[in-house]
Amino acid sequence: MSAVLQRRRRHRYEAVLELTPLIDVIFLLLIFFMVSTSFEVTREIPIQLPQSDSAANDGNPQVIIIAINAQGDFYVNGSVLSETSTSAIAAALVAQTAGSNAPRWPVRIDGHETADYQYIVRAMDACRQAGFTDVRLSTVKVVD
């Protein structure tokens, strides 16, 4: 019987757990999750608009003033625009110069200091669509 036990003992294998492949897999999973994780990225850039006195005091009586308040309401020479799309602002600018012999008047954009910059860009785009080339920016509290 001892020969049978010796034969069985010879064929026994010890169970060994290799840690190196396990560590490799853990590192690969860690790298995968780090790369595939989406991070919270803010899509807004805070912009501090400059203060200027030259745009406000240019002395030209024939200037079109686009005022933008903090809520995004547009005023062209004091009259509020009900529609604030780019084409509506451009149409209001062209209507201000209708019947005058001046080819294009200068436009001053008075943006409220806390207004989103997208409104300023929309007003500038409307000036470009209407053909105005002399556009000035001013950041003051114009309408509260």
Beta strands, then each sheet from edge to edge (+ up, - down):
strand 1: 64-68
strand 2: 74-76
strand 3: 79-80
strand 4: 107-111
strand 5: 135-139
sheet 1: 3+ 2- 1+ 4+ 5+
end
